[in-house]
Amino acid sequence: MSLIEIMQIALKSLLKNKTRTFLTMLGIIIGVGAVITMLAIGQGAKRLIEDQIQSVGTNVITIMTNFQRSAVRTETGEANRLSLQDLDAIIEQVPGINYITPVIGTGGQLRYRSLNWRTRGFGVDTDYFFIRNYDMDEGEMFSNLDVERGAKVIVLGKTIADHFFPEEDPIGKLIRHRNTPVRVVGVLSSKGQSTLGGDLDDIYLMPYTTVLQRYINRRFPNMTIYVSTVSRQVIPFVQRDITQVLLSRYSNSTDEDFLVNSQKEMAQMASNVSDTMTLLLASIAGISLVVGGIGIMNIMLVSVSERIKEIGLRMAVGAKKNDVLLQFVVEAIFISGIGGIFGIIAGSICTNILGNIMNWHTEVTLGSVFLAVSFSCLIGVFFGWYPAKKAANLNLIDALRYE
């Protein structure tokens, strides 16, 4: 018999029991839909992480003290914090730097009239705006002169500006930061939500000199240094040179005492975590495909038992064992393949629904569709082979006499 004839016979057999066929497909539909949905969520998370790392800026290197492993000690016995002298040494001795800024964490309560807002802020240099690719929604960034003078000026994130000034121009207004009046000179453009759901616009920036002079201990500031290189190609060399400068400034120190991480390394770490989570989610969802395959085997075994006499008649009129074997394998492939197609539709719908409900970026890729459907077809062949083999090995006389 030709393959087309076998396919026609298999399809007619499945259509005779539409309800049973659909219920058998349902396990595959759910399995494929779950795999596609999980992979879409994982891919969406990966893309979101990559986009947010890119939003930090291009060719960025972050420098900080490794407080967990640092062998460098101050007079107080604590791990040494980076200083402005380290910043100056890096500027003088390391080539390939485009922008560089200290970043000094601060925070506290902001007040405007009767309104209050507690959030995080940073003392930075003007280069920070270029490193982080910040655009101004209103006003302008503070100037180099503001940094030199330690001016009492502030740039607000969009969330803070909208809270304090919902219907008025914030530029030039005086607000209080830890009871010190500061003048609003600009509002940052919105960057939206972070990967973990935090608000990237709930932030304010001030000149680092102002923060050092008025709000924190100048001798031991908790400082991080951001560097933007002239090109992506020079990042490894700049990292090496920065590490050498820091090691030369602190005796008895090692590479592990400082964290000099590039944006590429952070992106790779985040991508690895995302890939692991995606694989875990897809593996859990894949279990439902295996359950669906077991359902196919069960129904195919029942089908063989119900059609023993039919199989005997077909063999009596000339059908070969391979014809019978192929018929039942094709039936299993039809069930899993058609179920896989409906699973793609179900997975795409679920992905869109979850994305809208959770406000989460999702991405259905051709790779995930191909993987899910291919796996479902392999499930059909694997679990359909034993019932098909059992049908093909039936004794002709016993099959004809079967009631």
C-alpha positions in Angstrom: 0.0 0.0 0.0 1.2 3.5 -0.7 1.8 6.0 2.1 -1.1 8.2 0.9 -3.5 5.3 1.2 -2.2 4.5 4.7 -2.7 8.1 5.7 -6.2 8.2 4.4 -7.1 5.0 6.3 -5.5 6.3 9.5 -7.4 9.6 9.2 -10.8 7.9 8.6 -10.1 5.7 11.7 -9.5 8.8 13.8 -12.6 10.6 12.5 -14.8 7.6 13.5 -14.2 8.5 17.2 -14.0 12.3 17.1 -14.5 12.8 20.8 -11.9 10.2 21.9 -9.5 11.6 19.4 -9.9 15.1 20.6 -9.5 14.1 24.3 -6.3 12.3 23.3 -5.1 15.4 21.5 -5.9 17.5 24.5 -2.9 16.3 26.5 -0.6 17.2 23.6 -2.4 20.6 23.1 -1.9 21.5 26.8 1.8 20.2 26.7 2.7 22.1 23.6 0.9 25.2 24.7 2.6 25.1 28.1 6.1 24.7 26.6 5.5 27.6 24.2 4.2 29.8 26.9 7.1 29.1 29.3 9.7 29.6 26.6 8.0 32.9 25.6 8.0 34.1 29.1 11.7 33.1 29.5 12.7 34.7 26.2 10.8 37.9 27.1 12.6 38.1 30.4 15.9 37.6 28.7 15.1 40.4 26.2 13.9 42.7 29.0 17.2 42.1 31.0 19.3 42.8 27.9 17.3 46.0 27.1 17.7 47.3 30.7 21.4 46.5 30.8 21.7 48.4 27.5 19.8 51.3 29.1 22.6 51.6 31.7 24.8 52.8 28.9 27.2 51.5 26.3 30.7 50.2 27.0 30.2 50.7 30.7 32.7 49.4 33.4 31.6 49.5 37.0 34.4 49.7 39.7 33.8 49.0 43.4 35.5 47.5 46.4 34.8 43.8 47.0 33.7 44.2 50.7 33.3 40.4 51.1 36.9 39.5 50.1 38.9 42.7 50.4 42.2 42.4 52.2 42.7 46.1 52.0 42.1 47.8 55.4 41.6 51.3 56.7 42.6 52.7 60.1 39.2 51.5 61.4 39.8 48.0 60.2 37.1 48.1 57.6 37.5 47.3 54.0 38.8 50.3 52.1 36.4 52.3 50.1 37.3 53.8 46.7 38.3 57.5 47.0 38.4 60.5 44.7 42.2 60.0 44.6 41.6 56.6 43.0 39.3 58.3 40.4 42.0 60.9 39.6 44.6 58.1 39.2 42.4 56.2 36.8 41.9 59.3 34.7 45.6 60.1 34.6 46.9 56.6 34.0 44.3 54.6 32.0 43.8 55.3 28.3 40.7 54.6 26.3 38.2 56.2 28.7 35.5 58.4 27.3 33.5 59.3 30.4 34.1 58.7 34.1 32.1 59.6 37.2 32.0 58.8 40.9 28.6 57.5 42.1 27.9 58.1 45.8 24.8 56.6 47.2 22.5 58.9 49.2 18.9 59.0 50.0 16.3 60.4 52.4 13.2 62.4 52.5 12.3 65.0 49.9 9.7 67.6 50.7 7.8 70.2 48.8 5.2 72.1 50.7 3.0 69.5 52.4 4.1 66.6 50.1 6.8 64.1 51.2 8.7 61.5 49.2 11.3 59.1 50.5 13.6 57.5 47.9 17.1 56.8 46.8 19.5 59.2 45.1 23.1 59.5 43.9 25.8 62.1 43.9 27.4 62.1 40.5 29.5 64.1 38.1 28.1 65.4 34.8 29.6 62.5 32.9 27.0 60.2 34.6 24.2 61.5 32.3 26.2 60.5 29.2 27.3 57.1 30.6 23.7 56.2 31.5 22.2 57.7 28.3 19.9 60.0 30.2 17.8 62.5 28.2 16.1 65.4 29.9 12.3 65.5 29.9 12.4 69.1 31.3 15.1 71.6 32.1 18.7 70.6 31.9 21.4 68.6 33.8 23.5 70.4 36.4 26.7 71.9 35.1 30.4 71.3 35.7 30.4 74.7 37.5 27.6 73.3 39.9 29.9 70.3 40.6 32.9 72.5 41.3 30.9 74.8 43.7 29.0 72.0 45.4 25.8 73.8 44.3 22.5 72.9 46.0 20.8 71.7 42.8 18.9 68.5 42.0 17.7 66.6 39.0 14.5 64.6 39.6 13.3 61.3 38.1 9.9 61.4 36.4 8.1 59.6 39.2 9.2 62.2 41.8 8.5 65.1 39.5 5.0 63.9 38.8 4.4 63.4 42.5 5.5 66.9 43.6 4.5 68.9 40.5 1.5 67.2 38.8 0.2 70.4 37.3 3.1 72.9 37.5 6.5 73.4 36.0 9.1 71.9 38.4 12.1 73.8 37.0 13.4 76.4 39.4 11.3 75.2 42.3 12.9 74.8 45.7 12.4 71.5 47.5 13.9 70.3 50.7 16.4 67.4 50.8 17.0 66.3 54.5 15.8 69.8 55.5 18.3 71.5 53.1 16.6 73.6 50.3 17.8 72.5 46.8 16.7 73.9 43.5 15.3 71.7 40.8 17.1 72.2 37.5 15.9 69.3 35.4 13.6 66.2 35.1 15.0 63.0 33.7 13.2 61.2 30.8 11.3 58.1 31.8 13.1 54.7 31.8 10.1 52.6 33.1 10.2 49.5 35.2 13.2 47.4 36.1 13.4 43.6 35.6 12.4 43.0 39.2 9.5 45.5 39.0 11.3 48.4 40.6 10.7 52.0 39.3 13.7 53.3 37.5 12.2 56.8 37.5 12.0 56.9 41.3 15.5 58.5 41.6 17.2 61.8 42.0 20.7 63.1 41.1 22.9 65.7 42.7 26.5 66.9 42.3 28.7 64.5 44.1 30.5 67.4 45.7 27.3 68.6 47.3 26.6 65.1 48.6 30.1 64.8 50.1 30.0 68.2 51.7 26.5 68.1 53.2 25.2 64.6 53.6 27.9 61.9 54.2 31.3 61.3 55.7 33.8 62.7 53.2 36.6 60.6 54.6 34.9 57.2 54.0 32.3 57.6 51.2 30.6 54.5 49.9 31.7 55.2 46.3 31.3 53.3 43.0 33.1 54.5 39.8 31.4 54.3 36.4 33.6 54.3 33.3 32.5 54.5 29.7 35.2 53.4 27.2 35.7 54.9 23.7 34.8 51.6 22.1 33.7 48.1 23.0 36.9 46.6 21.7 39.1 48.3 24.4 36.9 47.2 27.4 39.2 44.3 28.4 42.3 46.5 28.2 40.7 49.3 30.2 39.6 46.7 32.8 43.1 45.4 33.1 44.7 48.9 33.4 42.2 50.0 36.0 42.9 46.9 38.1 46.6 47.5 37.9 46.2 51.1 39.0 44.1 50.1 42.0 46.6 47.3 43.0 49.5 49.7 42.8 47.7 52.2 45.1 47.0 49.6 47.8 49.6 47.3 49.2 48.9 43.7 50.0 45.9 43.7 47.7 44.9 41.2 45.0 42.6 41.1 42.0 39.8 39.8 44.2 39.8 42.9 46.4 38.2 45.0 43.6 35.3 44.3 41.3 35.9 45.8 37.9 33.0 44.5 35.9 32.0 45.3 32.3 28.5 45.6 31.0 29.2 42.6 28.8 29.9 40.5 31.9 26.8 41.6 33.7 24.7 40.9 30.5 26.3 37.4 30.3 25.6 36.6 33.9 22.0 37.8 33.6 21.6 35.9 30.3 22.9 32.7 31.9 20.4 33.0 34.8 17.6 33.7 32.4 18.5 30.7 30.2 18.6 28.4 33.2 15.2 29.6 34.4 13.8 29.2 30.9 15.1 25.7 30.6 13.7 24.8 34.0 10.3 26.2 33.1 10.3 24.4 29.8 11.3 21.1 31.4 8.5 21.3 33.9 6.1 22.1 31.0 7.6 19.3 29.0 6.4 16.8 31.6 2.8 17.5 30.4 3.9 16.4 26.9 5.1 13.1 28.3 1.8 12.7 30.1 0.1 13.4 26.8 2.2 10.8 25.1 1.2 8.2 27.7 -2.4 9.1 26.8 -1.7 8.4 23.2 -0.3 5.0 24.0 -3.3 4.2 26.2 -5.8 5.1 23.5 -3.8 3.4 20.8 -3.8 0.2 22.8 -7.5 0.4 23.3 -7.9 1.0 19.5 -5.8 -2.1 18.7 -8.0 -4.2 21.0 -11.2 -2.9 19.4 -9.9 -3.4 15.8 -8.3 -6.8 16.0 -10.8 -8.4 13.6 -10.4 -5.4 11.2 -6.6 -5.9 11.3 -7.1 -9.6 10.6 -9.3 -8.9 7.5 -6.8 -6.4 6.2 -4.0 -8.9 6.6 -6.1 -11.6 4.9 -6.6 -9.5 1.8 -2.9 -8.9 1.4 -1.9 -6.2 3.9 1.7 -6.7 5.2 2.9 -6.3 8.7 4.6 -3.1 7.8 1.4 -1.7 6.4 -0.4 -2.3 9.7 2.5 -1.0 11.7 2.7 2.2 9.6 -1.0 2.8 9.9 -1.0 2.9 13.7 2.2 4.9 13.8 0.6 7.4 11.3 -2.5 7.6 13.5 -0.3 8.5 16.5 1.6 11.1 14.5 -1.7 12.6 13.3 -2.9 12.9 16.9 0.3 14.5 18.2 0.9 16.6 15.1 -2.6 18.1 14.9 -2.5 18.5 18.7 0.8 20.3 18.3 -0.8 22.8 15.8 -3.6 23.5 18.2 -1.1 23.7 21.0 0.8 26.5 19.1 -2.5 28.5 18.9 -3.3 27.9 22.5 0.3 28.8 23.6 0.2 32.0 21.6 -3.1 33.0 23.1 -2.0 32.2 26.7 1.2 34.1 26.1 -0.6 37.2 25.0 -3.1 37.0 27.9 -0.3 36.5 30.5 1.7 39.3 29.0 -1.3 41.7 29.2 -2.3 40.7 32.7 1.2 40.7 34.2 2.4 43.7 32.1 5.3 41.4 31.1 7.1 41.3 27.8 6.7 37.9 26.1 8.2 36.7 22.9 7.1 33.6 20.9 10.0 32.5 18.7 10.1 30.2 15.7 12.7 28.1 17.6 10.3 27.5 20.5 7.4 26.6 18.1 9.7 24.2 16.1 11.0 22.6 19.3 7.5 22.1 20.8 6.0 20.6 17.6 9.0 18.4 16.9 8.9 17.1 20.4 5.2 16.4 20.2 5.6 14.4 17.0 8.5 12.4 18.5 6.2 11.7 21.5 3.6 10.4 19.0 6.1 8.1 17.3 7.6 6.9 20.6 4.4 6.1 22.4 2.6 5.0 19.2 5.2 2.5 18.2 4.4 -0.2 20.8 0.7 -0.4 20.1 1.5 -0.4 16.3 4.0 -3.2 16.8 1.5 -5.1 18.8 -1.1 -4.7 16.0 1.4 -5.8 13.3 2.4 -8.9 15.2 -1.2 -10.2 15.6 -1.7 -13.8 14.4 -3.8 -13.8 11.3 -6.0 -16.8 12.4 -6.5 -15.5 15.9 -7.3 -12.1 14.6 -10.0 -13.4 12.2 -11.5 -15.6 15.0 -11.5 -12.7 17.5 -15.0 -11.6 18.7 
